[in-house]
Amino acid sequence: QVQLVESGGGLVQPGGSLRLSCEASGLSVSNFAMGWFRQAAGNEREFVAVISRLGSVDYADSVEGRFAISRDNGKKTLYLDMNSLKPEDTAVYYCNAANSWGQGTQVTVSA
């Protein structure tokens, strides 16, 4: 059974930084692309970033240059480093792999 557990969310001021983590179990993470999505209140879930099995990355235009996705296959962990955060980045952030979702972690950007 695949399980994904996100952590690292919280309240941060505009311009601040956060690092999200997603610990995976029940799968060989090296065999899968892994990604981050987010859902703001009243909006649909949207793509944020993805990292392939071989490490190539892709980002939504809205976060390009501010966010960085990475993975540690040995630790079975996916990361999202978020810098220069804006109020519009406020959302629940979800980890995705092997067609499975984590429970999400709340990120709130506010003064």
HUKAMO-V554245 format. One record per residue. N is the residue number from 0. SS is DSSP state (H for helix, E for strand, - for the rest). Layout:
# HUKAMO-V554245
{{N	SS} {N	SS}}
This chain:
# HUKAMO-V554245
{{0	-} {1	-} {2	E} {3	E} {4	E} {5	E} {6	E} {7	-} {8	-} {9	E} {10	E} {11	E} {12	-} {13	-} {14	-} {15	-} {16	-} {17	E} {18	E} {19	E} {20	E} {21	E} {22	E} {23	E} {24	E} {25	-} {26	-} {27	-} {28	H} {29	H} {30	H} {31	-} {32	-} {33	E} {34	E} {35	E} {36	E} {37	E} {38	E} {39	-} {40	-} {41	-} {42	-} {43	-} {44	-} {45	E} {46	E} {47	E} {48	E} {49	E} {50	E} {51	-} {52	-} {53	-} {54	-} {55	-} {56	E} {57	E} {58	E} {59	-} {60	-} {61	-} {62	-} {63	-} {64	-} {65	-} {66	E} {67	E} {68	E} {69	E} {70	E} {71	E} {72	-} {73	-} {74	-} {75	-} {76	E} {77	E} {78	E} {79	E} {80	E} {81	E} {82	-} {83	-} {84	-} {85	-} {86	H} {87	H} {88	H} {89	-} {90	E} {91	E} {92	E} {93	E} {94	E} {95	E} {96	E} {97	-} {98	-} {99	E} {100	E} {101	-} {102	-} {103	-} {104	E} {105	E} {106	E} {107	E} {108	E} {109	-} {110	-}}
